[in-house]
Amino acid sequence: MTEPTTDWREIESRVFMRTGNRQPVVLVRGQGSRVWDDEGKSYLDFFGGTATTSLGHCHPTVVDALADQAQTLIHVSNLFYTVPQLQLAQLLIDHSCLDQVYFSNSGAEANEAAIKLARKWGREKKNGAFEIICTLDSFHGRTLTTITASGTDRYKEPFAPLPPGFVHVPYNDVEALRQATSDKTCAVLLEPIQGEGGVIVPDDDYLPAVRRWCDEQNVLLILDEVQTGIGRCGALFAYELAGIEPDVMTLAKGIASGVPLAAVLSKDHCAVFAPGDHGSTYGGNPLATRAGYEVVRHIIENEIPAKVADDERYVEQRLSSMEDRIPAVSGARGKGLLWAVTLSQPLAADIVATCLERGLIVNNVRPDAIRLCPALNIPREELSEGLDVLEGVLLELSGGPAK
Ligand SMILES: *Cc1c(COP(=O)(O)O)cnc(C)c1O
């Protein structure tokens, strides 16, 4: 246990690179949907490490997998066959429309691999086509290439010059995508729902229309399911909800409930990597893939995506009732257990701070939007408890219910 007298915030301010702002809390322990700070205060966690702790904190499935694997084999590199990696690979292939997989440690790295795959595919199969069409307000990671693919200028400007070959169009706009396509286009890279962009859910016909356009133009469709995948949206993968199949898909966040692990998956026809093309020292090591294997298996065997789809109806109904009664709430959007409550004013940071004081962790994904992404296995009572706290804070802010 940490000494509560140690001023970790002061230490951080001296020794840690400041790349963002933190909530004023030192978290030391977690169990299920709750975490505790160094003063013993507990919080209900509706953030889950950015939609990552899919089975909640320290779930026995993850703890046992890590403990057992840590005593068996932690790391040997991809120069050797290892069992957990291939078990997870087989499981993901059996339950998705994709044929082959490669593991990495973060979502950004998985997207880098997807981008390299598309570039090589264009070079070999489409006369050197190299351009990738991405969307405004998208998020694909923080490496130099993935900030270039992402649709937020603020993340890119300090780091120019950026790699060439990325084009941006508005999300949810097939016509713009058509206009941007040329014989140089090798791929379209999209999130099925834009997570960091503010939980932007496209129209039902958007992804099917993009899929048809990619087929017509012989362009790969890469879906970044880093945030939406592994049950988050009420299906194992969000592409299922759109009734389409991507050529390439990336996964990370929820795949191992907090253990660093990511994956790029590809159909056979574009799995063009040959020996020497890609690699990773840690990527898919036995410790991480054992956790991933047990988490994904747990999610599938316990039909957690169906439970999440059920929760979606409950959350939607709770949030729409808030929209009706609370002037500060302008709307709600989301799928499964990935939601944003939108506000009529840019007060998301204040609401997050007040919720934190009352023992609820939520995230101001935009200045006017609060993201909710609790653990996929959160019990209904805790889901309702957290929504009650949020509702109370929103009501207060509005100065009481609507007349
Ligand atoms: C979080 C996220 C990433 C980046 O993942 P990291 O593990 O932080 O590199 C990429 N794409 C999407 C859609 C994400 O939500």
The ligand as an SDF file (V2000), in Angstrom:
LIG
                    3D

 15 15  0  0  0  0  0  0  0  0999 V2000
   -7.0450    4.2780  -28.4270 C   0  0  0  0  0  0  0  0  0  0  0  0
   -7.1340    4.1350  -29.8750 C   0  0  0  0  0  0  0  0  0  0  0  0
   -5.9880    3.9380  -30.6750 C   0  0  0  0  0  0  0  0  0  0  0  0
   -4.5900    3.9850  -30.1150 C   0  0  0  0  0  0  0  0  0  0  0  0
   -4.3240    2.9250  -29.2440 O   0  0  0  0  0  0  0  0  0  0  0  0
   -3.0080    3.0090  -28.3220 P   0  0  0  0  0  0  0  0  0  0  0  0
   -3.0210    1.6730  -27.6220 O   0  0  0  0  0  0  0  0  0  0  0  0
   -3.1700    4.1760  -27.4020 O   0  0  0  0  0  0  0  0  0  0  0  0
   -1.8500    3.1700  -29.2210 O   0  0  0  0  0  0  0  0  0  0  0  0
   -6.1700    3.7140  -32.0270 C   0  0  0  0  0  0  0  0  0  0  0  0
   -7.3960    3.7030  -32.5710 N   0  0  0  0  0  0  0  0  0  0  0  0
   -8.5090    3.8920  -31.8430 C   0  0  0  0  0  0  0  0  0  0  0  0
   -9.8380    3.8320  -32.5120 C   0  0  0  0  0  0  0  0  0  0  0  0
   -8.4230    4.1210  -30.4720 C   0  0  0  0  0  0  0  0  0  0  0  0
   -9.5340    4.3420  -29.7650 O   0  0  0  0  0  0  0  0  0  0  0  0
  1  2  1  0
  2  3  1  0
  2 14  2  0
  3  4  1  0
  3 10  2  0
  4  5  1  0
  5  6  1  0
  6  7  2  0
  6  8  1  0
  6  9  1  0
 10 11  1  0
 11 12  2  0
 12 13  1  0
 12 14  1  0
 14 15  1  0
M  END
$$$$
